[in-house]
Amino acid sequence: MRTRMTLIICLCLFAIGRASAQWAVIDPSNIAQSIVNTSKNVVHTSTTAQ
């Protein structure tokens, strides 16, 4: 009985398909907002440094 269960478990493990990664998701509005915020921070930092 134990060898039969071991065999069944091994067969189930070999039957599992290949894992694949998800597609990368890019949010253009988030990137644009990040660029705007970074440029505002650069301007603010350069004006307060003088």
mmCIF file of the N, C-alpha and C atoms, coordinates in Angstrom:
data_MODEL
# 
_entry.id   MODEL 
# 
loop_
_atom_site.group_PDB 
_atom_site.id 
_atom_site.type_symbol 
_atom_site.label_atom_id 
_atom_site.label_alt_id 
_atom_site.label_comp_id 
_atom_site.label_asym_id 
_atom_site.label_entity_id 
_atom_site.label_seq_id 
_atom_site.pdbx_PDB_ins_code 
_atom_site.Cartn_x 
_atom_site.Cartn_y 
_atom_site.Cartn_z 
_atom_site.occupancy 
_atom_site.B_iso_or_equiv 
_atom_site.pdbx_formal_charge 
_atom_site.auth_seq_id 
_atom_site.auth_comp_id 
_atom_site.auth_asym_id 
_atom_site.auth_atom_id 
_atom_site.pdbx_PDB_model_num 
ATOM 1   N N  . MET A 1 1  ? 0.831  -1.201 0.000   1.00 0.00 ? 1  MET A N  1 
ATOM 2   C CA . MET A 1 1  ? 0.000  0.000  0.000   1.00 0.00 ? 1  MET A CA 1 
ATOM 3   C C  . MET A 1 1  ? 0.863  1.248  0.000   1.00 0.00 ? 1  MET A C  1 
ATOM 4   N N  . ARG A 1 2  ? 1.957  1.208  0.749   1.00 0.00 ? 2  ARG A N  1 
ATOM 5   C CA . ARG A 1 2  ? 2.815  2.384  0.849   1.00 0.00 ? 2  ARG A CA 1 
ATOM 6   C C  . ARG A 1 2  ? 3.506  2.683  -0.485  1.00 0.00 ? 2  ARG A C  1 
ATOM 7   N N  . THR A 1 3  ? 3.921  1.625  -1.177  1.00 0.00 ? 3  THR A N  1 
ATOM 8   C CA . THR A 1 3  ? 4.571  1.834  -2.472  1.00 0.00 ? 3  THR A CA 1 
ATOM 9   C C  . THR A 1 3  ? 3.577  2.321  -3.518  1.00 0.00 ? 3  THR A C  1 
ATOM 10  N N  . ARG A 1 4  ? 2.337  1.882  -3.401  1.00 0.00 ? 4  ARG A N  1 
ATOM 11  C CA . ARG A 1 4  ? 1.312  2.357  -4.330  1.00 0.00 ? 4  ARG A CA 1 
ATOM 12  C C  . ARG A 1 4  ? 1.055  3.847  -4.123  1.00 0.00 ? 4  ARG A C  1 
ATOM 13  N N  . MET A 1 5  ? 0.978  4.297  -2.870  1.00 0.00 ? 5  MET A N  1 
ATOM 14  C CA . MET A 1 5  ? 0.769  5.720  -2.582  1.00 0.00 ? 5  MET A CA 1 
ATOM 15  C C  . MET A 1 5  ? 1.963  6.550  -3.057  1.00 0.00 ? 5  MET A C  1 
ATOM 16  N N  . THR A 1 6  ? 3.172  6.033  -2.852  1.00 0.00 ? 6  THR A N  1 
ATOM 17  C CA . THR A 1 6  ? 4.366  6.729  -3.303  1.00 0.00 ? 6  THR A CA 1 
ATOM 18  C C  . THR A 1 6  ? 4.358  6.860  -4.824  1.00 0.00 ? 6  THR A C  1 
ATOM 19  N N  . LEU A 1 7  ? 3.960  5.807  -5.506  1.00 0.00 ? 7  LEU A N  1 
ATOM 20  C CA . LEU A 1 7  ? 3.881  5.839  -6.957  1.00 0.00 ? 7  LEU A CA 1 
ATOM 21  C C  . LEU A 1 7  ? 2.838  6.837  -7.438  1.00 0.00 ? 7  LEU A C  1 
ATOM 22  N N  . ILE A 1 8  ? 1.709  6.876  -6.792  1.00 0.00 ? 8  ILE A N  1 
ATOM 23  C CA . ILE A 1 8  ? 0.645  7.822  -7.164  1.00 0.00 ? 8  ILE A CA 1 
ATOM 24  C C  . ILE A 1 8  ? 1.115  9.262  -6.948  1.00 0.00 ? 8  ILE A C  1 
ATOM 25  N N  . ILE A 1 9  ? 1.776  9.521  -5.845  1.00 0.00 ? 9  ILE A N  1 
ATOM 26  C CA . ILE A 1 9  ? 2.272  10.867 -5.567  1.00 0.00 ? 9  ILE A CA 1 
ATOM 27  C C  . ILE A 1 9  ? 3.312  11.279 -6.604  1.00 0.00 ? 9  ILE A C  1 
ATOM 28  N N  . CYS A 1 10 ? 4.204  10.362 -6.950  1.00 0.00 ? 10 CYS A N  1 
ATOM 29  C CA . CYS A 1 10 ? 5.221  10.667 -7.967  1.00 0.00 ? 10 CYS A CA 1 
ATOM 30  C C  . CYS A 1 10 ? 4.589  10.954 -9.314  1.00 0.00 ? 10 CYS A C  1 
ATOM 31  N N  . LEU A 1 11 ? 3.588  10.184 -9.692  1.00 0.00 ? 11 LEU A N  1 
ATOM 32  C CA . LEU A 1 11 ? 2.900  10.424 -10.961 1.00 0.00 ? 11 LEU A CA 1 
ATOM 33  C C  . LEU A 1 11 ? 2.177  11.768 -10.966 1.00 0.00 ? 11 LEU A C  1 
ATOM 34  N N  . CYS A 1 12 ? 1.603  12.132 -9.841  1.00 0.00 ? 12 CYS A N  1 
ATOM 35  C CA . CYS A 1 12 ? 0.929  13.433 -9.751  1.00 0.00 ? 12 CYS A CA 1 
ATOM 36  C C  . CYS A 1 12 ? 1.933  14.580 -9.880  1.00 0.00 ? 12 CYS A C  1 
ATOM 37  N N  . LEU A 1 13 ? 3.105  14.408 -9.290  1.00 0.00 ? 13 LEU A N  1 
ATOM 38  C CA . LEU A 1 13 ? 4.119  15.455 -9.385  1.00 0.00 ? 13 LEU A CA 1 
ATOM 39  C C  . LEU A 1 13 ? 4.635  15.607 -10.811 1.00 0.00 ? 13 LEU A C  1 
ATOM 40  N N  . PHE A 1 14 ? 4.745  14.502 -11.533 1.00 0.00 ? 14 PHE A N  1 
ATOM 41  C CA . PHE A 1 14 ? 5.199  14.583 -12.918 1.00 0.00 ? 14 PHE A CA 1 
ATOM 42  C C  . PHE A 1 14 ? 4.113  15.115 -13.845 1.00 0.00 ? 14 PHE A C  1 
ATOM 43  N N  . ALA A 1 15 ? 2.868  15.019 -13.448 1.00 0.00 ? 15 ALA A N  1 
ATOM 44  C CA . ALA A 1 15 ? 1.761  15.472 -14.285 1.00 0.00 ? 15 ALA A CA 1 
ATOM 45  C C  . ALA A 1 15 ? 1.547  16.978 -14.189 1.00 0.00 ? 15 ALA A C  1 
ATOM 46  N N  . ILE A 1 16 ? 2.166  17.617 -13.208 1.00 0.00 ? 16 ILE A N  1 
ATOM 47  C CA . ILE A 1 16 ? 1.987  19.058 -13.038 1.00 0.00 ? 16 ILE A CA 1 
ATOM 48  C C  . ILE A 1 16 ? 2.670  19.778 -14.187 1.00 0.00 ? 16 ILE A C  1 
ATOM 49  N N  . GLY A 1 17 ? 1.981  20.749 -14.745 1.00 0.00 ? 17 GLY A N  1 
ATOM 50  C CA . GLY A 1 17 ? 2.513  21.503 -15.877 1.00 0.00 ? 17 GLY A CA 1 
ATOM 51  C C  . GLY A 1 17 ? 3.595  22.474 -15.478 1.00 0.00 ? 17 GLY A C  1 
ATOM 52  N N  . ARG A 1 18 ? 4.189  23.066 -16.471 1.00 0.00 ? 18 ARG A N  1 
ATOM 53  C CA . ARG A 1 18 ? 5.266  24.022 -16.262 1.00 0.00 ? 18 ARG A CA 1 
ATOM 54  C C  . ARG A 1 18 ? 4.702  25.346 -15.753 1.00 0.00 ? 18 ARG A C  1 
ATOM 55  N N  . ALA A 1 19 ? 5.378  25.959 -14.813 1.00 0.00 ? 19 ALA A N  1 
ATOM 56  C CA . ALA A 1 19 ? 4.950  27.255 -14.284 1.00 0.00 ? 19 ALA A CA 1 
ATOM 57  C C  . ALA A 1 19 ? 5.475  28.358 -15.191 1.00 0.00 ? 19 ALA A C  1 
ATOM 58  N N  . SER A 1 20 ? 4.679  29.392 -15.366 1.00 0.00 ? 20 SER A N  1 
ATOM 59  C CA . SER A 1 20 ? 5.120  30.518 -16.192 1.00 0.00 ? 20 SER A CA 1 
ATOM 60  C C  . SER A 1 20 ? 4.819  31.823 -15.466 1.00 0.00 ? 20 SER A C  1 
ATOM 61  N N  . ALA A 1 21 ? 5.618  32.822 -15.777 1.00 0.00 ? 21 ALA A N  1 
ATOM 62  C CA . ALA A 1 21 ? 5.479  34.115 -15.105 1.00 0.00 ? 21 ALA A CA 1 
ATOM 63  C C  . ALA A 1 21 ? 4.348  34.928 -15.727 1.00 0.00 ? 21 ALA A C  1 
ATOM 64  N N  . GLN A 1 22 ? 3.909  35.921 -14.979 1.00 0.00 ? 22 GLN A N  1 
ATOM 65  C CA . GLN A 1 22 ? 2.867  36.807 -15.493 1.00 0.00 ? 22 GLN A CA 1 
ATOM 66  C C  . GLN A 1 22 ? 3.477  37.874 -16.380 1.00 0.00 ? 22 GLN A C  1 
ATOM 67  N N  . TRP A 1 23 ? 2.643  38.514 -17.165 1.00 0.00 ? 23 TRP A N  1 
ATOM 68  C CA . TRP A 1 23 ? 3.086  39.618 -18.006 1.00 0.00 ? 23 TRP A CA 1 
ATOM 69  C C  . TRP A 1 23 ? 3.361  40.833 -17.134 1.00 0.00 ? 23 TRP A C  1 
ATOM 70  N N  . ALA A 1 24 ? 4.347  41.622 -17.539 1.00 0.00 ? 24 ALA A N  1 
ATOM 71  C CA . ALA A 1 24 ? 4.642  42.858 -16.824 1.00 0.00 ? 24 ALA A CA 1 
ATOM 72  C C  . ALA A 1 24 ? 3.572  43.894 -17.168 1.00 0.00 ? 24 ALA A C  1 
ATOM 73  N N  . VAL A 1 25 ? 3.087  44.589 -16.149 1.00 0.00 ? 25 VAL A N  1 
ATOM 74  C CA . VAL A 1 25 ? 2.057  45.603 -16.346 1.00 0.00 ? 25 VAL A CA 1 
ATOM 75  C C  . VAL A 1 25 ? 2.694  46.967 -16.164 1.00 0.00 ? 25 VAL A C  1 
ATOM 76  N N  . ILE A 1 26 ? 2.520  47.830 -17.164 1.00 0.00 ? 26 ILE A N  1 
ATOM 77  C CA . ILE A 1 26 ? 3.090  49.179 -17.115 1.00 0.00 ? 26 ILE A CA 1 
ATOM 78  C C  . ILE A 1 26 ? 1.935  50.167 -17.100 1.00 0.00 ? 26 ILE A C  1 
ATOM 79  N N  . ASP A 1 27 ? 1.980  51.074 -16.140 1.00 0.00 ? 27 ASP A N  1 
ATOM 80  C CA . ASP A 1 27 ? 0.928  52.080 -16.009 1.00 0.00 ? 27 ASP A CA 1 
ATOM 81  C C  . ASP A 1 27 ? 1.483  53.424 -16.487 1.00 0.00 ? 27 ASP A C  1 
ATOM 82  N N  . PRO A 1 28 ? 1.139  53.866 -17.701 1.00 0.00 ? 28 PRO A N  1 
ATOM 83  C CA . PRO A 1 28 ? 1.702  55.107 -18.235 1.00 0.00 ? 28 PRO A CA 1 
ATOM 84  C C  . PRO A 1 28 ? 1.347  56.343 -17.409 1.00 0.00 ? 28 PRO A C  1 
ATOM 85  N N  . SER A 1 29 ? 0.138  56.382 -16.859 1.00 0.00 ? 29 SER A N  1 
ATOM 86  C CA . SER A 1 29 ? -0.248 57.556 -16.081 1.00 0.00 ? 29 SER A CA 1 
ATOM 87  C C  . SER A 1 29 ? 0.564  57.646 -14.794 1.00 0.00 ? 29 SER A C  1 
ATOM 88  N N  . ASN A 1 30 ? 0.896  56.512 -14.193 1.00 0.00 ? 30 ASN A N  1 
ATOM 89  C CA . ASN A 1 30 ? 1.719  56.498 -12.989 1.00 0.00 ? 30 ASN A CA 1 
ATOM 90  C C  . ASN A 1 30 ? 3.139  56.962 -13.304 1.00 0.00 ? 30 ASN A C  1 
ATOM 91  N N  . ILE A 1 31 ? 3.684  56.527 -14.436 1.00 0.00 ? 31 ILE A N  1 
ATOM 92  C CA . ILE A 1 31 ? 5.023  56.959 -14.839 1.00 0.00 ? 31 ILE A CA 1 
ATOM 93  C C  . ILE A 1 31 ? 5.043  58.455 -15.104 1.00 0.00 ? 31 ILE A C  1 
ATOM 94  N N  . ALA A 1 32 ? 4.017  58.962 -15.787 1.00 0.00 ? 32 ALA A N  1 
ATOM 95  C CA . ALA A 1 32 ? 3.949  60.392 -16.071 1.00 0.00 ? 32 ALA A CA 1 
ATOM 96  C C  . ALA A 1 32 ? 3.851  61.203 -14.781 1.00 0.00 ? 32 ALA A C  1 
ATOM 97  N N  . GLN A 1 33 ? 3.034  60.754 -13.854 1.00 0.00 ? 33 GLN A N  1 
ATOM 98  C CA . GLN A 1 33 ? 2.905  61.464 -12.576 1.00 0.00 ? 33 GLN A CA 1 
ATOM 99  C C  . GLN A 1 33 ? 4.203  61.423 -11.795 1.00 0.00 ? 33 GLN A C  1 
ATOM 100 N N  . SER A 1 34 ? 4.926  60.333 -11.861 1.00 0.00 ? 34 SER A N  1 
ATOM 101 C CA . SER A 1 34 ? 6.211  60.227 -11.192 1.00 0.00 ? 34 SER A CA 1 
ATOM 102 C C  . SER A 1 34 ? 7.220  61.210 -11.783 1.00 0.00 ? 34 SER A C  1 
ATOM 103 N N  . ILE A 1 35 ? 7.210  61.365 -13.102 1.00 0.00 ? 35 ILE A N  1 
ATOM 104 C CA . ILE A 1 35 ? 8.118  62.315 -13.749 1.00 0.00 ? 35 ILE A CA 1 
ATOM 105 C C  . ILE A 1 35 ? 7.778  63.741 -13.329 1.00 0.00 ? 35 ILE A C  1 
ATOM 106 N N  . VAL A 1 36 ? 6.489  64.066 -13.276 1.00 0.00 ? 36 VAL A N  1 
ATOM 107 C CA . VAL A 1 36 ? 6.064  65.405 -12.857 1.00 0.00 ? 36 VAL A CA 1 
ATOM 108 C C  . VAL A 1 36 ? 6.483  65.667 -11.417 1.00 0.00 ? 36 VAL A C  1 
ATOM 109 N N  . ASN A 1 37 ? 6.280  64.704 -10.532 1.00 0.00 ? 37 ASN A N  1 
ATOM 110 C CA . ASN A 1 37 ? 6.649  64.881 -9.126  1.00 0.00 ? 37 ASN A CA 1 
ATOM 111 C C  . ASN A 1 37 ? 8.153  65.027 -8.962  1.00 0.00 ? 37 ASN A C  1 
ATOM 112 N N  . THR A 1 38 ? 8.914  64.262 -9.717  1.00 0.00 ? 38 THR A N  1 
ATOM 113 C CA . THR A 1 38 ? 10.369 64.351 -9.629  1.00 0.00 ? 38 THR A CA 1 
ATOM 114 C C  . THR A 1 38 ? 10.862 65.703 -10.105 1.00 0.00 ? 38 THR A C  1 
ATOM 115 N N  . SER A 1 39 ? 10.289 66.195 -11.203 1.00 0.00 ? 39 SER A N  1 
ATOM 116 C CA . SER A 1 39 ? 10.722 67.510 -11.705 1.00 0.00 ? 39 SER A CA 1 
ATOM 117 C C  . SER A 1 39 ? 10.339 68.613 -10.723 1.00 0.00 ? 39 SER A C  1 
ATOM 118 N N  . LYS A 1 40 ? 9.191  68.503 -10.084 1.00 0.00 ? 40 LYS A N  1 
ATOM 119 C CA . LYS A 1 40 ? 8.806  69.503 -9.073  1.00 0.00 ? 40 LYS A CA 1 
ATOM 120 C C  . LYS A 1 40 ? 9.767  69.461 -7.886  1.00 0.00 ? 40 LYS A C  1 
ATOM 121 N N  . ASN A 1 41 ? 10.173 68.268 -7.481  1.00 0.00 ? 41 ASN A N  1 
ATOM 122 C CA . ASN A 1 41 ? 11.116 68.148 -6.374  1.00 0.00 ? 41 ASN A CA 1 
ATOM 123 C C  . ASN A 1 41 ? 12.476 68.723 -6.724  1.00 0.00 ? 41 ASN A C  1 
ATOM 124 N N  . VAL A 1 42 ? 12.909 68.523 -7.967  1.00 0.00 ? 42 VAL A N  1 
ATOM 125 C CA . VAL A 1 42 ? 14.198 69.071 -8.403  1.00 0.00 ? 42 VAL A CA 1 
ATOM 126 C C  . VAL A 1 42 ? 14.144 70.594 -8.401  1.00 0.00 ? 42 VAL A C  1 
ATOM 127 N N  . VAL A 1 43 ? 13.063 71.149 -8.898  1.00 0.00 ? 43 VAL A N  1 
ATOM 128 C CA . VAL A 1 43 ? 12.910 72.612 -8.911  1.00 0.00 ? 43 VAL A CA 1 
ATOM 129 C C  . VAL A 1 43 ? 12.867 73.152 -7.496  1.00 0.00 ? 43 VAL A C  1 
ATOM 130 N N  . HIS A 1 44 ? 12.142 72.518 -6.621  1.00 0.00 ? 44 HIS A N  1 
ATOM 131 C CA . HIS A 1 44 ? 12.030 72.974 -5.249  1.00 0.00 ? 44 HIS A CA 1 
ATOM 132 C C  . HIS A 1 44 ? 13.386 72.897 -4.533  1.00 0.00 ? 44 HIS A C  1 
ATOM 133 N N  . THR A 1 45 ? 14.104 71.805 -4.744  1.00 0.00 ? 45 THR A N  1 
ATOM 134 C CA . THR A 1 45 ? 15.404 71.629 -4.117  1.00 0.00 ? 45 THR A CA 1 
ATOM 135 C C  . THR A 1 45 ? 16.418 72.650 -4.625  1.00 0.00 ? 45 THR A C  1 
ATOM 136 N N  . SER A 1 46 ? 16.374 72.918 -5.931  1.00 0.00 ? 46 SER A N  1 
ATOM 137 C CA . SER A 1 46 ? 17.335 73.887 -6.482  1.00 0.00 ? 46 SER A CA 1 
ATOM 138 C C  . SER A 1 46 ? 17.029 75.304 -6.040  1.00 0.00 ? 46 SER A C  1 
ATOM 139 N N  . THR A 1 47 ? 15.762 75.653 -5.812  1.00 0.00 ? 47 THR A N  1 
ATOM 140 C CA . THR A 1 47 ? 15.449 77.007 -5.360  1.00 0.00 ? 47 THR A CA 1 
ATOM 141 C C  . THR A 1 47 ? 15.752 77.188 -3.870  1.00 0.00 ? 47 THR A C  1 
ATOM 142 N N  . THR A 1 48 ? 15.570 76.155 -3.091  1.00 0.00 ? 48 THR A N  1 
ATOM 143 C CA . THR A 1 48 ? 15.844 76.296 -1.651  1.00 0.00 ? 48 THR A CA 1 
ATOM 144 C C  . THR A 1 48 ? 17.342 76.175 -1.345  1.00 0.00 ? 48 THR A C  1 
ATOM 145 N N  . ALA A 1 49 ? 18.116 75.612 -2.261  1.00 0.00 ? 49 ALA A N  1 
ATOM 146 C CA . ALA A 1 49 ? 19.552 75.451 -2.028  1.00 0.00 ? 49 ALA A CA 1 
ATOM 147 C C  . ALA A 1 49 ? 20.302 76.762 -2.233  1.00 0.00 ? 49 ALA A C  1 
ATOM 148 N N  . GLN A 1 50 ? 19.715 77.681 -2.961  1.00 0.00 ? 50 GLN A N  1 
ATOM 149 C CA . GLN A 1 50 ? 20.426 78.946 -3.249  1.00 0.00 ? 50 GLN A CA 1 
ATOM 150 C C  . GLN A 1 50 ? 20.328 79.934 -2.134  1.00 0.00 ? 50 GLN A C  1 
# 
